[in-house]
Amino acid sequence: MPTPAAPSPRLVIFDLDGVVYRGPEPVPGAAELVVALRAAGVAVRFATNNSMATRGAYADRLAGHGITALPEEIVTSTWATITHLRLHEPALRRLLALGADGMLDELRGAGYDATPAGDAAGPDWNGEPLARSYDAVVAGLDPDVTYRTLGIAAAAIRAGARFVATNADLRYPTPRGLVPGAGAIVAALQATTGQRPLVIGKPEPAMFQAILEADDIAPEDALVIGDNPDADMPAARRAGIPVILVLTGVTDAAAATALNGERRPDWVAADPAAVAALLGVSLS
């Protein structure tokens, strides 16, 4: 398959984990790439499957890496979940949250009656049922997940709660290597309940489509830069947006050559400097 001509986007959507930073460490050249694109008149937005922090917290984190961004320029999988619930399932108000504090803060800030799984009463191991019912279980990346909280979330799903996953990333890149992502937690719940979740984040296209609609930009005039062929590539394909796979996150060059179908990117770039060269912008 021939490589398409170099892109010339009006809007670039960056993934965060593995593209702009890895854990607390910045990806070298990422901040300079954002600055160069803006200087060239290209709009920049950010979309992350990570549900652990609020959009405001992500804006602060980006500022710490030398990137200025408004919360409104950032879409998290939690925010995409809230948007979906508001538009399509407004009756779901009482939520059991299996995720980090940032996810809980976003849900409560949006007006939901959200209880963290760690604070929910029951079940115990003698068959005691949940003390209250829930309309939905919202599951995201939870670094403090325990056997008990998994059991509570599973019990709520078996009792009839809607099973909603902020995302299904199996792996999460850190400076120490890959660790289990939200998808590992979601898979455990699916295995024990037999219920398939509604997945909101990538690889579903909703996050990218929301950005296109908000900025009134056609898919062919946008570009996605991501690191995950199981999430970023399919989401971009389904939204009709060209996509660059950057090899600073979960994928290496050998794995990239074997990608096919909707996991195949339009271009592969080793790092932000290679992306800049492809886009014809200069890093300062």
Secondary structure by P-SEA (a helix, b strand, c coil): ccccccccccbbbbbcccccccccccccaaaaaaaaaaaabbbbbbbbccccccaaaaaaaaaaacccccccccccaaaaaaaaaacccccccbbbbcccaaaaaaaaaacccccccccccccccccccccccccbbbbcccccccaaaaaaaaaaaaaccbbbbcccccbbbccccccccaaaaaaaaaaaccccccccccccaaaaaaaaaaaccccccbbbbbcccccaaaaaaaabbbbbbbccccccaaaaaacccccccccccccaaaaaaaaccccc
